[in-house]
Amino acid sequence: MDETKLLQSRIEDRIRQAQDGFYITNTDFLDLHQQSIARNTVKGASGLRCYFYGGYEDAERRILIIAPEAYGESLSDVLAMEEFLQVVHVEVNSSDRKLSHRDYLGSVLGLGIERRMVGDILVQDRSADLIVRSEIAPFLLQEYTSVGRAMIQTEVRTIEELQIPERRVKEIKDTIPSLRLDNLISTAFKVSRSDAASAIRSGIVSVDHQECTKIDQRIPEGAVLNLRGKGKAILQEIGGESKKGRIWVKILRYV
């Protein structure tokens, strides 16, 4: 069974559990491509409400929560009943360099933790917050003592204590031929249109946190664009046309 069918099977099993057992179920963390598969799998599931949740609004890696309709009308209602995620806060005692996302992730995976159990990792100068499934937080508190050669201290916190780093943004003003997705990805992330089109077709581009594989998708003002490995941007403003018929846009890219 390939990975797509395996994921679909697991989600269908969660749906049956929620329907037959009348209780809340959830998946492990899903990347953007997996979220797209999950979104299609839960379509039409009767008597249920489904939510993607990663601990904060802009989370990229998120779990899927499946709850009977009687458990509430919003994600907030469901979160009040169960603690799905926790934060492992890491303080670096000493290091000769700033630790990166890769450093933190690699050290956690080195403990035998599977990637599906770890969500976004928010890195600051001398610390980081790792969003994790609640069941592995006690293990990390005990066993997670170093990142490479750097010694660390860990503390388990609630998701409400998550520290979201201040994001720096770069303002991009440019003209594009049209509001097609490939044009905007090319402009926002400084890649060629052919590379943008290739990235879109390969499934590593998302619009408003949903995978989009249509290169000619028209993008509205305010849309959030993600290109895996390059980051996130927002189409902040769509202006008028230039004398050559090109469209003025203002994009905010997170750097």
Protein Blocks (a to p, Z undefined) as FASTA:
>chain_A
ZZklmmmmmmmmmmmmmmmnopadddddddfklmmmmmmmmgopahiacdddehiaklmb
dcdddddfklojbfklmmmmpcfbdcdddddfbdcbdcdfklmmmmmmmnopafklpccd
dddfkbccddddfklmmmmmmmmmbghjbccddddddfklpccddddddddddddfblcf
klmmmmmnopafklmmmmmmnopaceehiacfbfklccdehiacddehiapcddfbacdd
dfkopacddddddZZ
